[in-house]
Amino acid sequence: MTLPGAERVRAAARQCEGAGLLSEADLLYRVAADLELEDRARASSSLARVLLAAGARDAARKFVEEGSDPVLAAGMALEAHDFATARRQLDEARERDPFDPRTASARGRLSFFERRFSEAVGDLLEAALLRPDARADAVDARFLRAARVLAPADVPPWKEAAEMARRRLEERARRHSPEFRWPERFGPLIRGLISREAPVEGVLEAARRLSEIPALADLPDRALLHAVTAAEPRRVADRSMLYHAGERALEIYLVIAGGFELVRDTPVGPQTMGTAGPGDFLGEEAMVDAPRTCDARAEGASAVLGFTPDSLLEGEERAAWLRNMRRRLARRVATLNEQFESFFPGEKPVRPAQAGAAAPLPTPGEEISSAEKSRSLTSGGLSESDRYLFGAFADERHFPAEAEIFREGDPADAIYAVARGRVRISRQLSGGEEALTILGPGEIFGELAILDPESPGRSADARAHEDCVVLVLARERFEALERTDPEGCAELSALFVRLAARRAVETAERLARWRILAGPA
């Protein structure tokens, strides 16, 4: 298709050609060709942005390559872990337009991935100040807080860092307009990174009632106040449904009175998925954008607080809620796992003796790059920022084939992710080893170590199925980080909450399939 601007220039070229002005006609034909290429490139970039917004990344790739948007092209290079290409494209984009928030945001994320945390913070704050509302978007805010945890000595206080970013923008603007002064409008940005505004009056009594629930007793007053202002309260009559299996999940619920029975109807009969009482969360599918796995039916008159996933996890007080939520969800996962015992009557696990148990045998190996760590986690269901966050905090260990990583009954002291090779999860039953699953790159295991410190120990064996590399995040390290900077560590804690929610959803679906395989109860 010939585009209108190019066609008009081409028509003028034909007129010159008819008049014998051949050199002028040739020049106009060249201009028409350039215009056509430029217009097509803009159109391709526009279509690529639409496809990316719709989540069609593979379809968008062709149009990104044909387009003229260097930020989109840099994003594709970043996704392919081609950091050098991404850096070159973003440098060119900033040279062309030094006040494009998309360029600043992409540069900040790239710097984070390259572990240049001070530069990352500077670019991400510039991106926020360039936006109309002067706020960091949700993903940029996650990178900002994570950078502070990973390099606290390199990241100044938020107000100081924002002022530095403002001055840099002002200096660039003054190259074009010497009298220009960049407005000091970083108040909303700082508040968004530090805390929410104080809650309105009239919620103290509701917060006091929450504090009387034993499961919430360790939460600070500020966290309780936030909950009652951010949530929508709901009452559910006895035997009424809070939600049904298969429905779209928009909220996660905190039970504050009464209780709920969780049941999945299957063609061969109902499958119990557990119960939820005061202080428990249910509806965790909303945390991972999955449909409801079961019905939630009130047992007696009940009440809940309904949260959108984002509303519960905003502000400084979110750190306390994250700690509470990941433990409650971990116990829900443990309860779901216990349901599998009903499918193996008489088969009790044979726990290995702990005295003299063989220790893991990690072996030396070539260190893998942060880019490979991220790539290795791609299939694990984590977002790009989650993958880099986990890789930045975790250490790597190399295990030869058949080496024990941990044994059933061992203390749960670390969470693992497979970076290379495969890991076998199994249990020792009376008939010998029973393999439960074989995990490949990107898959996470041993998560209860961090999700629930009170877990009694490993529930299965983990062994290198072949030579493998695993990423290891020790609970002790995570807890030390959380104690020293709970807000800065909240992004990693949020990752574990999403992981616990995903495990609960997966386990519930697996239970329903086993019920069907087992036949009528």
Secondary structure, 3 states (H helix, E strand, C coil): CCCHHHHHHHHHHHHHHHCCCHHHHHHHHHHHHHHHHHHHHHHHHHHHHHHHHCCCHHHHHHHHHHCCCHHHHHHHHHHCCCHHHHHHHHHHHHHHCCCCHHHHHHHHHHHHHCCCHHHHHHHHHHHHHHCCCCCCCHHHHHHHHHHHHHCCCCCCCHHHHHHHHHHHHHHHHHCCCCCCCCCCCCHHHHHHHHCCCCCCCCCHHHHHHHHCCHHHCCCCHHHHHHHHHHCEEEEECCCCEEECCCCCCCCEEEEEECCEEEEEEECCEEEEEEEECCCCEECHHHHHCCCCCCEEEECCCEEEEEECHHHHCCCCCHHHHHHHHHHHHHHHHHHHHHHHHHHCCCCCCCCCCCCCCCCCCCECCCCCCHHHHHHHCHHHCCCHHHHHHHHHHCEEEEECCCCEEECCCCCCCEEEEEEECCEEEEEEECCEEEEEEEECCCCEECCHHHHCCCCCCCCCEEEECCCEEEEEEEHHHHHHHHHHCCCCCHHHHHHHHHHHHHHHHHHHHHHHHHHHHHCCC
